[in-house]
Amino acid sequence: MRTSNHLIGALNFLTFLLSIPILGGGIWLSNRANNTDCLKFLQWPLIIIGISIMVISLAGFAGACYRNTFLMRLYLVAMFIIIAVLIGFIIFAYVVTDKGSGRRVMNHGYLDYYLQDYSGWLEERVASNSYWGKISSCVRDSKTCRKMARNFNGVPETADMFYLRTLTSLQSGCCKPPTDCGYTYMNETMWNVGNGVMTANQDCTKWSNDQEQLCYACDSCKAGVLASVRKSWRKVSVINIIVMIILVIVYIIAYAAYRNNRKMDNDEPYGEARMTKSQPSHFHL
C-alpha cells in the first residue's frame, strides 16, 4: 500500500475522532434542552453533522485501505459539503445569539433580564405564545425555582444574603419578580407587593406567589431562557470553530494525498509535469 494511502487512512481516522466533540456538543445541548434550556430543536443539526462525519470518515478509511476510488471520491465530496454546512451552522448560531444580555442591578449579585434586549429569529420563536407554553412547562418541570432554597444551620437566608447571590438567567427571570417592580423579599420564591411597584413593567402584574405560576408567564422568563440558550450555544460554537479549522486542514491534506495517488495510478511520477508525460522519451531502459 502506498504511503499516501496510509496518510489518507490516518487522516480519516483523525476526522472520525473530530466528530466526537461535535456529537458530544449536540448531546450536551440535548441534555440541557430537556433539563435547562428547554429548546428541543437546536441540538439536532449538531448531532446530524457529528454522525455524518463519523460515517463519511469510515467510508474514507475503507476507501484508503482497499484503494477504492469511489469511496475516496465520496469522502472528499461529502466532507466538503459537511464542512460547508458546519461553517453555515456556526455563522447561524452566532447571528441568532448576537444580541441580548442581562442588566446589572445596583448592590445585587445577579442580573435582571428583559425581553426587549433580544431580537431576531430566536427571540420571535421563544416569545411566540404557541411555543412558549411548551417552554414554560419545561422550565416548571425542571424544578429550577425549587432548587433555589438555601438554609444556613436550619435558618433560611435573609434578603441581604439573597441579593448578593449569583443566579442563573432562568432563576433570575422565572423564579422572582423583576427588581424594578419593588417587591419585598420573603424567601427565594415568595415576594410581597411593596410601595414602589412600577406598573410600566408588565411583568410586575404577572408575578404570582403560586409556586406553579411564579413568573413563568413573564417576559423576563422568556429573556432568561434566551440568555441561557445564548450561553450554551456560545460554548458549543467555540468547540465547533476549533474542530472546523482542524477539519479544513485535514481535508486539504487528504485532497492533496488523493491527487498524488491519482498521479501515481496514472504512472505519473510525483512532481513530474503533465507536459513531460505527454511527450515521453523514445528511449526506455
C-alpha positions in Angstrom: 0.0 0.0 0.0 1.3 3.4 -0.9 2.4 5.9 1.7 -0.3 8.3 0.6 -2.9 5.6 1.3 -1.6 5.3 4.8 -1.7 9.1 5.1 -5.3 9.2 3.9 -6.3 6.4 6.2 -4.7 8.2 9.2 -6.5 11.5 8.3 -9.8 9.7 8.0 -9.3 8.2 11.5 -8.5 11.7 12.7 -11.7 13.1 11.2 -13.6 10.3 12.9 -12.1 11.4 16.2 -13.0 15.0 15.5 -16.6 14.0 15.0 -16.8 13.0 18.7 -16.6 16.6 20.1 -19.3 17.8 17.7 -21.6 14.8 18.5 -20.8 15.4 22.2 -21.8 19.0 21.9 -25.1 18.0 20.3 -25.8 15.5 23.1 -24.9 18.1 25.7 -27.3 20.6 24.2 -29.9 17.8 24.1 -29.4 17.2 27.8 -29.8 20.9 28.5 -32.8 21.1 26.3 -34.5 18.5 28.5 -33.4 20.0 31.8 -32.4 23.6 31.5 -32.7 25.5 28.2 -35.9 23.8 27.1 -35.4 24.4 23.4 -35.5 20.9 21.9 -34.6 21.6 18.3 -31.3 23.3 18.4 -29.2 20.2 19.1 -30.3 18.2 16.1 -28.2 19.9 13.5 -25.0 19.2 15.5 -26.0 15.6 16.2 -26.7 15.0 12.5 -23.4 16.7 11.5 -21.4 14.7 14.0 -22.9 11.4 12.9 -22.4 12.3 9.2 -18.7 13.0 9.8 -18.3 9.6 11.6 -20.0 7.7 8.7 -18.1 9.6 5.9 -14.8 9.1 7.8 -15.3 5.4 8.0 -16.1 5.3 4.2 -12.9 7.3 3.5 -10.9 5.0 5.8 -12.2 1.9 3.9 -11.5 3.6 0.6 -7.9 4.3 1.6 -7.4 0.7 2.9 -8.8 -1.0 -0.1 -7.8 1.7 -2.6 -11.5 2.1 -3.6 -11.6 5.3 -5.8 -15.4 5.6 -5.5 -15.3 5.7 -1.7 -12.4 8.2 -1.7 -14.3 10.5 -4.1 -17.4 10.1 -2.0 -15.4 11.0 1.1 -14.0 14.2 -0.4 -17.3 15.4 -1.8 -19.3 14.6 1.2 -16.7 16.0 3.6 -16.6 19.3 1.6 -20.4 19.5 1.9 -20.3 18.7 5.7 -17.6 21.4 6.3 -19.7 23.9 4.4 -22.8 23.0 6.5 -20.8 23.2 9.7 -19.5 26.7 8.8 -23.1 27.8 8.0 -24.3 26.4 11.3 -21.6 28.2 13.2 -22.5 31.5 11.5 -26.2 30.9 12.1 -25.6 30.2 15.8 -23.6 33.5 16.2 -26.2 35.5 14.3 -29.2 34.4 16.2 -27.4 34.7 19.6 -25.7 38.0 18.8 -27.9 40.4 20.7 -29.0 40.3 24.3 -27.5 40.1 27.8 -28.5 40.6 31.4 -28.6 44.1 33.1 -26.7 44.7 36.2 -28.6 45.6 39.3 -27.1 48.0 41.8 -26.0 46.3 45.0 -27.1 42.9 43.7 -25.1 39.9 42.7 -27.5 38.7 40.0 -28.6 40.2 36.7 -32.1 41.1 35.5 -33.3 40.1 32.1 -35.6 42.0 29.7 -37.1 40.6 26.5 -36.7 43.9 24.6 -32.9 43.4 24.8 -33.2 40.5 22.5 -34.3 40.4 18.9 -34.2 38.2 15.8 -35.4 34.8 14.8 -34.7 33.0 18.1 -36.4 35.7 20.1 -39.5 35.6 17.9 -39.7 31.8 18.2 -39.3 31.8 22.0 -41.7 34.7 22.6 -44.5 33.2 20.4 -47.5 32.2 22.5 -47.8 28.8 20.8 -44.2 27.8 21.5 -43.8 29.5 24.9 -46.4 27.2 26.5 -44.1 24.2 26.0 -41.0 26.0 27.1 -42.6 27.4 30.3 -43.9 23.9 31.2 -40.4 22.5 30.7 -38.9 25.2 32.9 -41.5 24.5 35.6 -40.9 20.7 35.4 -37.1 21.2 35.7 -37.7 22.5 39.3 -35.2 25.2 38.7 -37.0 27.5 41.2 -37.4 24.9 43.9 -33.7 24.4 43.9 -33.1 28.0 44.8 -33.9 27.5 48.5 -31.0 27.8 50.9 -30.7 27.2 54.6 -27.8 28.0 56.9 -27.8 25.9 60.0 -31.5 25.5 59.6 -32.1 29.2 59.2 -33.4 30.5 55.7 -31.2 33.0 54.0 -32.0 36.7 54.6 -32.9 39.3 51.9 -29.4 40.7 52.0 -27.8 37.3 51.5 -30.2 36.6 48.6 -29.4 39.9 46.9 -25.7 39.0 46.8 -26.3 35.6 45.2 -25.3 34.8 41.6 -28.4 33.5 40.0 -28.7 31.7 36.6 -30.7 33.6 33.9 -33.6 31.2 34.5 -33.6 31.7 38.2 -33.5 35.4 37.9 -36.0 35.7 35.1 -38.5 33.0 36.0 -38.3 32.5 39.8 -38.6 36.1 41.1 -40.2 39.3 40.0 -38.0 41.9 38.2 -36.1 44.1 40.7 -37.7 47.3 39.4 -41.1 46.1 40.5 -40.2 46.9 44.1 -41.4 43.6 45.6 -40.4 42.8 49.2 -38.4 39.7 49.7 -39.9 37.0 51.9 -38.0 34.0 50.6 -36.5 32.9 47.3 -39.9 32.4 45.6 -42.2 34.4 47.8 -42.4 38.2 47.4 -44.9 40.7 48.8 -46.0 43.8 46.9 -44.0 46.8 48.0 -44.8 50.5 47.9 -42.7 51.2 44.8 -44.3 48.9 42.2 -43.6 50.2 38.7 -46.6 49.4 36.6 -44.6 50.4 33.4 -43.1 46.9 33.5 -46.0 44.5 32.7 -44.2 41.7 34.4 -45.0 43.3 37.7 -48.6 42.3 37.4 -47.8 38.8 36.1 -45.8 37.7 39.2 -47.6 35.3 41.4 -46.6 33.6 44.7 -48.3 30.5 43.5 -45.4 28.1 43.1 -46.9 26.7 39.9 -47.1 30.2 38.4 -44.3 32.5 39.8 -43.0 34.5 36.8 -43.4 31.7 34.1 -45.7 34.0 32.1 -43.3 37.0 32.4 -41.2 38.4 29.5 -38.3 38.3 31.9 -38.6 34.5 32.0 -38.5 34.4 28.2 -35.4 36.6 28.3 -33.9 34.3 30.8 -34.4 31.3 28.5 -32.8 33.2 25.6 -29.8 34.1 27.8 -29.4 30.5 28.8 -29.6 29.3 25.2 -27.1 32.0 24.1 -24.6 30.9 26.8 -24.9 27.2 25.8 -24.6 27.9 22.0 -21.6 30.1 22.5 -19.8 27.4 24.5 -20.6 24.8 21.8 -19.6 27.2 19.0 -16.1 27.6 20.4 -15.6 23.8 20.2 -17.2 23.8 16.7 -14.8 26.5 15.4 -11.7 24.7 16.6 -12.9 21.4 15.1 -13.9 23.1 11.9 -10.4 24.6 11.5 -8.8 21.2 12.0 -11.3 19.6 9.6 -10.4 22.1 6.9 -6.6 21.5 7.3 -7.2 17.7 7.3 -9.4 18.0 4.2 -6.7 19.9 2.3 -4.1 17.4 3.2 -6.4 14.5 2.3 -7.2 16.0 -1.0 -3.5 16.6 -1.8 -2.8 13.0 -0.9 -5.7 11.8 -3.1 -4.3 13.8 -6.0 -0.9 12.3 -5.5 -2.5 8.9 -5.5 -4.2 9.6 -8.8 -0.9 10.8 -10.4 0.8 7.6 -9.3 -2.1 5.5 -10.6 -1.6 7.2 -14.0 2.1 6.3 -13.8 3.0 9.9 -13.4 6.0 10.3 -11.1 5.3 12.7 -8.2 6.3 16.2 -9.2 6.6 15.4 -12.9 4.7 17.9 -15.2 2.0 16.6 -17.5 3.8 18.3 -20.4 6.7 16.0 -19.9 4.4 12.9 -19.7 2.6 14.0 -22.9 6.0 13.9 -24.8 7.7 10.7 -23.4 11.3 9.9 -24.4 11.9 7.4 -27.2 14.5 5.6 -25.1 13.4 3.3 -22.4 15.6 1.4 -20.0 
